């Protein structure tokens, strides 16, 4: 019996462990932290051996297959030792792909992944094509494969960390929405390494597969040039999209049709671009254009991404906690047309805030730094924002922002940073923000 060792007992790790068990592997799960109750119980119910709050290296070295959680960097001592020993850690999506026979639409990018993943699923729903959604979006790919009913297509949101661990993963349609500075602390603070990670989504794609990506980003164009040079034409169909009106390709790219979007949720520049990409992906999957048009009208957007929480005494509160990098916050600020009290901060991932300065100077009248270490953010905006406060408490942040708004304008939580200094994750940060707003 082959042995499977899974490092990390989160959603992807436990999903991989359960799939491995179903395929006849002897499975062992090792987590350096305490395992969440729900995942521990799943392992117990499945009779899967596990350890937590530490790793037993000898148990791990016996693996025939080693799966690494996307949250574990490649440069930690444990991974270096295992690689030196001769093991090749793969990601859960790579392991799951080996047991998949269903078409895949895979979405990556620095920003917009979750919205676009949800939108593609929404456009397909109600057609004669059955789809399921997962990956970095809620349910792991491995867990989806354990479900009894198999769809016609999987729609998977995929992070750069997951792509770092692929070897054979090949989606039928892949999307690289954008590449902007994010997670640079995992990539030696080098954009070229981060971009290369994103382009791994197309590593194994060939015709008739489709790659959709941003035409207006130089780094995407450079990636295409590198692909053409290195692979000498053995590449997928490529469709580059420039933000504008939504477009549709018909008859294998021989004709282009424009689709007008009336839905106000999709009217901002970044969401219009996301919609363009989603339309192309859905149509390439076989969804009729008339169905796509109807479904566009009913899309309601995503929780935690430019989510309107409440309006109180003339002050509008917006939860944009999913803006965990500078470019995402830039898109949020671009959609503002009123005076803003900006709640920002968290774990800085090597951010450079210069590109925000012109908009911040025009729009932001007050800034609340919600984080443990706010020095970089304060240094970037001192002299630009007239009033800056610091706090480590979300309730105080909301109360201070409400006071500064003085009966009008917008309180915008768009942190431009990760959440792990004060919160479990960005969802926890958003939920605590919304609770604090409702408690006003």
C-alpha positions in Angstrom: 0.0 0.0 0.0 1.4 3.4 -1.0 1.7 6.0 1.7 0.4 9.6 1.5 1.6 12.3 3.9 -0.3 15.6 4.1 1.3 18.6 5.7 -1.4 20.9 7.0 -4.9 20.0 8.2 -7.0 22.8 6.8 -9.6 22.5 4.1 -7.3 21.5 1.3 -5.2 19.2 3.5 -8.1 17.3 4.9 -9.8 17.1 1.5 -6.6 15.6 0.1 -6.4 13.1 3.0 -9.9 12.0 2.5 -9.4 11.6 -1.3 -6.2 9.6 -0.7 -8.0 7.3 1.8 -10.7 6.6 -0.8 -8.0 5.7 -3.4 -6.4 3.2 -1.2 -3.4 5.1 0.3 -2.2 4.7 3.8 -2.7 8.4 4.9 -0.9 10.4 7.6 -1.6 14.0 8.3 0.8 16.3 10.1 0.1 19.8 11.3 2.4 22.1 13.1 -0.5 23.9 14.8 -3.6 22.7 16.6 -6.1 21.2 14.2 -9.6 22.8 14.0 -12.2 20.7 15.7 -14.2 20.1 12.5 -11.2 18.9 10.6 -9.9 16.7 13.5 -13.3 15.0 13.7 -13.3 14.3 10.0 -9.9 12.6 10.3 -11.0 10.6 13.3 -14.3 9.5 11.5 -12.2 8.4 8.5 -9.7 6.5 10.7 -6.8 8.6 9.3 -3.8 8.9 11.5 -2.7 12.4 12.4 -0.5 14.6 14.6 -0.8 18.2 15.6 1.3 21.0 17.2 4.5 19.5 15.7 6.0 17.3 12.9 7.6 13.9 13.3 10.1 14.0 10.5 10.7 10.3 10.3 7.0 9.6 9.8 6.9 12.2 7.0 10.0 10.9 5.2 8.3 7.5 4.5 5.8 9.1 2.1 5.4 7.9 -1.4 3.4 11.0 -2.1 3.8 14.3 -0.1 1.2 17.0 -0.2 2.0 20.4 1.2 -0.5 23.0 2.4 -0.4 26.2 0.3 0.2 28.1 3.6 3.6 26.5 4.1 6.4 28.3 2.4 9.0 26.4 0.4 11.9 27.9 2.3 11.0 26.7 5.8 13.5 24.3 7.4 11.1 21.3 7.3 10.4 21.6 3.5 14.1 22.1 2.8 15.0 19.0 4.7 12.3 16.9 2.9 13.4 18.1 -0.5 17.0 17.4 0.3 15.9 13.9 1.3 14.4 13.4 -2.1 10.7 14.1 -1.7 8.8 16.4 -4.1 6.0 18.2 -2.3 2.9 18.8 -4.5 -0.3 20.7 -3.9 -3.7 19.3 -3.2 -5.0 20.5 -6.7 -2.2 18.5 -8.4 -3.0 15.4 -6.4 -6.8 15.8 -7.1 -6.2 16.4 -10.8 -4.7 12.9 -11.2 -8.2 11.5 -10.4 -10.2 14.0 -12.4 -11.9 13.4 -15.7 -14.1 16.5 -15.7 -13.4 19.7 -17.6 -11.9 22.6 -15.5 -12.1 26.3 -15.7 -9.3 27.7 -13.4 -9.0 31.3 -12.3 -6.0 33.0 -10.8 -4.8 36.6 -10.4 -3.8 39.1 -7.7 -7.3 40.5 -7.5 -10.8 39.6 -8.6 -10.4 35.8 -8.4 -13.3 35.2 -6.1 -15.7 37.5 -7.9 -14.9 36.1 -11.3 -15.1 32.5 -10.1 -18.5 33.2 -8.6 -19.6 35.1 -11.7 -18.6 32.2 -14.1 -20.6 29.8 -11.9 -23.5 32.2 -11.9 -23.5 32.5 -15.7 -23.5 28.7 -16.2 -26.2 28.0 -13.6 -29.6 27.3 -15.2 -28.1 26.2 -18.5 -27.8 22.6 -19.7 -24.3 22.5 -18.2 -23.8 21.4 -14.6 -21.0 23.1 -12.7 -19.4 23.0 -9.2 -17.3 25.7 -7.7 -14.3 25.3 -5.4 -10.5 25.3 -5.0 -9.4 28.3 -3.1 -13.1 29.2 -3.1 -14.5 27.3 -0.1 -14.5 23.6 -1.0 -11.2 22.0 -2.0 -10.9 20.3 -5.4 -10.1 17.0 -3.7 -13.3 17.2 -1.6 -15.3 18.0 -4.7 -14.1 14.7 -6.3 -15.5 12.8 -3.4 -19.1 14.0 -4.0 -21.3 11.4 -5.7 -22.8 13.7 -8.5 -20.1 14.6 -11.0 -20.7 17.9 -12.9 -19.9 18.7 -16.5 -17.3 21.3 -15.3 -15.4 22.4 -12.2 -14.8 26.1 -11.7 -11.7 26.5 -9.5 -10.2 29.6 -7.9 -6.5 28.9 -7.6 -3.8 30.9 -5.7 -0.2 31.2 -6.7 0.8 29.1 -3.7 -1.4 26.2 -5.0 0.1 26.7 -8.5 3.7 26.4 -7.1 2.9 22.8 -6.3 1.5 21.6 -9.7 3.2 19.2 -12.1 0.6 17.9 -14.5 -2.5 20.1 -13.7 -4.1 21.1 -16.9 -7.3 23.2 -17.0 -9.4 23.4 -20.2 -9.8 27.2 -19.6 -7.5 29.2 -17.5 -7.7 32.9 -16.6 -4.9 35.2 -15.3 -7.0 38.2 -14.4 -4.1 40.5 -13.4 -0.7 40.4 -11.8 0.1 43.1 -9.3 2.4 43.2 -6.2 1.1 40.7 -3.6 2.6 38.0 -1.4 6.1 39.2 -2.5 7.4 38.0 0.9 6.9 34.5 -0.5 8.8 35.3 -3.7 12.0 37.0 -2.6 10.3 40.3 -3.1 10.7 39.8 -6.9 7.7 40.4 -9.2 9.1 38.2 -11.9 9.0 35.2 -9.5 5.5 36.0 -8.5 4.4 36.4 -12.1 6.0 33.1 -13.1 4.0 31.4 -10.4 0.8 32.9 -11.8 1.7 31.7 -15.3 2.0 28.1 -14.1 -1.7 27.9 -14.5 -1.0 27.5 -18.2 2.1 25.3 -17.7 0.5 22.2 -19.3 -2.2 23.8 -21.5 -2.2 23.0 -25.2 -4.7 23.6 -28.0 -7.7 23.3 -27.8 -7.3 24.7 -24.2 -7.9 28.5 -23.8 -5.9 31.0 -21.8 -7.6 34.3 -21.0 -5.5 37.2 -19.6 -5.1 41.0 -19.3 -4.0 42.7 -22.4 -3.2 46.0 -20.7 -0.6 44.7 -18.3 3.0 44.7 -19.5 3.8 41.8 -17.1 1.1 39.7 -18.7 2.4 40.5 -22.2 5.9 39.6 -21.1 4.6 36.3 -19.8 3.0 35.5 -23.2 6.2 36.4 -25.0 8.2 34.1 -22.7 5.7 31.3 -23.3 5.9 31.7 -27.0 9.7 31.7 -26.9 10.2 28.8 -24.6 7.4 26.5 -25.9 7.8 27.2 -29.6 4.1 27.3 -30.5 3.0 24.4 -28.3 0.6 26.6 -26.4 -3.2 27.0 -25.8 -5.4 29.4 -27.7 -4.8 32.8 -26.1 -7.4 35.6 -25.7 -6.2 38.9 -24.3 -8.8 41.2 -22.8 -8.7 44.9 -22.4 -11.1 46.5 -19.9 -14.1 48.0 -21.7 -17.5 46.8 -22.7 -18.0 43.1 -22.1 -17.1 41.0 -25.1 -18.0 37.5 -26.4 -16.2 35.4 -29.0 -18.3 33.4 -31.4 -17.4 30.5 -33.7 -13.9 29.8 -32.3 -12.7 33.4 -32.3 -13.8 34.2 -35.9 -16.3 36.8 -34.7 -16.6 39.2 -31.7 -19.8 40.5 -30.3 -20.2 43.1 -27.6 -22.5 42.6 -24.7 -23.9 45.6 -22.8 -24.1 45.1 -19.0 -26.8 46.9 -17.1 -26.1 45.3 -13.7 -24.8 48.1 -11.4 -22.7 45.6 -9.4 -20.6 45.0 -12.6 -20.3 48.6 -13.8 -17.0 49.5 -12.1 -13.9 49.2 -14.4 -12.5 46.2 -12.5 -15.8 44.3 -12.4 -16.5 45.1 -16.0 -13.2 43.5 -16.8 -14.0 40.5 -14.6 -17.3 40.2 -16.5 -15.5 40.2 -19.8 -13.3 37.3 -18.7 -16.2 35.4 -17.2 -18.3 35.7 -20.4 -15.5 34.3 -22.5 -15.0 31.4 -20.1 -18.7 30.6 -19.9 -19.2 30.7 -23.6 -16.1 28.6 -24.3 -17.6 26.1 -21.9 -20.7 25.9 -24.2 -23.2 28.3 -22.5 -25.5 30.0 -25.0 -24.9 33.8 -25.2 -28.6 34.5 -24.7 -28.5 32.7 -21.4 -25.3 34.5 -20.4 -27.0 37.9 -21.0 -29.9 37.0 -18.8 -27.7 35.8 -16.0 -25.5 38.9 -16.0 -28.5 40.9 -14.9 -29.0 39.0 -11.7 -25.5 38.8 -10.3 -25.4 40.3 -6.8 -21.7 40.5 -6.1 -19.6 39.0 -3.3 -19.5 39.3 0.4 -16.4 41.1 1.7 -15.7 42.8 -1.6 -17.1 46.3 -1.8 -20.0 45.1 0.3 -22.4 47.8 1.5 -23.0 47.1 5.2 -25.2 49.9 6.3 -26.0 53.6 6.1 -26.3 55.5 9.4 -26.9 59.2 9.8 -25.7 59.9 6.3 -22.5 57.7 6.6 -22.2 54.7 4.2 -20.1 51.8 5.5 -18.4 49.6 3.0 -16.7 46.2 3.8 -13.8 45.6 1.4 -11.8 43.4 3.7 -10.8 41.1 0.8 -8.7 44.0 -0.5 -5.5 42.5 0.9 -3.1 44.2 -1.4 -2.5 47.7 -2.8 -4.0 47.2 -6.2 -7.3 45.9 -4.8 -7.5 49.0 -2.6 -6.7 51.2 -5.6 -9.7 49.7 -7.4 -11.9 50.4 -4.3 -10.8 54.0 -4.1 -11.3 54.6 -7.8 -15.0 53.7 -7.2 -15.4 56.4 -4.5 -16.9 59.8 -5.4 -17.4 61.1 -1.9 -15.2 62.0 1.1 -13.8 58.9 2.6 -12.7 57.8 6.1 -10.3 54.9 5.2 -9.7 52.0 7.6 -6.4 50.4 6.5 -3.7 48.2 7.8 -2.7 44.7 8.8 0.2 42.5 7.9 2.3 44.3 5.3 3.5 41.9 2.5 6.1 44.3 1.1 3.6 46.9 0.0 4.5 50.1 -1.9 1.8 52.6 -1.4 2.9 55.3 -3.8 0.3 54.6 -6.4 -2.5 55.3 -3.9 -1.2 58.7 -3.0 -3.0 60.8 -5.7 -6.4 59.3 -4.9 -5.9 59.3 -1.2 -5.0 63.0 -1.3 -8.2 63.8 -3.2 -10.6 61.6 -1.4 -9.5 60.6 2.1 -10.1 63.1 4.9 -9.2 60.6 7.7 -7.4 57.4 8.1 -7.7 54.7 10.8 -4.7 52.3 10.9 -6.0 49.0 12.2 -3.0 46.8 12.8 -0.1 45.9 15.1 2.6 47.6 13.0 1.4 50.7 11.1 4.8 52.5 10.6 5.0 51.9 6.8 1.4 53.0 6.2 1.8 56.1 8.4 5.0 57.1 6.7 3.4 56.8 3.3 0.5 59.1 4.1 1.6 61.5 6.7 1.3 65.0 5.2 -1.3 63.7 2.7 -4.2 62.7 5.0 -5.2 65.4 7.4 -6.1 63.1 10.3 -4.5 59.7 11.1 -5.3 57.5 14.1 -4.1 54.0 15.2 -5.9 51.2 16.9 -5.8 47.4 17.4 -9.5 47.2 18.1 -12.1 47.0 15.2 -14.9 48.4 17.4 -12.8 51.4 18.2 -11.8 51.8 14.5 -15.5 51.9 13.5 -16.5 54.3 16.2 -13.6 56.6 15.4 -14.3 56.5 11.7 -18.0 57.3 12.3 -17.0 60.2 14.5 -14.6 61.5 11.8 -17.2 61.2 9.0 -19.3 63.8 10.8 -22.7 62.9 9.3 -21.7 62.3 5.7 -19.5 60.4 3.3 -18.1 56.9 3.3 -16.3 54.7 5.8 -14.3 52.3 3.7 -12.6 49.2 5.2 -10.1 48.4 2.4 -7.0 47.3 4.3 -4.4 46.8 1.5 -2.8 44.3 3.9 -3.3 40.7 5.1 -5.3 40.2 8.2 -3.2 37.7 10.2 -1.8 40.2 12.8 -5.2 40.7 14.5 -7.7 38.3 12.9 -8.0 34.7 11.8 -8.3 35.7 8.2 -9.9 38.4 6.0 -13.4 36.9 6.5 -13.0 37.2 10.3 -11.9 40.8 9.8 -14.9 41.6 7.6 -17.4 39.9 9.9 -16.0 41.8 13.0 -16.2 45.1 11.0 -19.8 44.4 10.0 -20.8 43.5 13.6 -19.2 46.7 14.9 -21.0 48.8 12.3 -24.4 47.2 13.2 -23.7 47.8 16.9 -23.3 51.6 16.4 
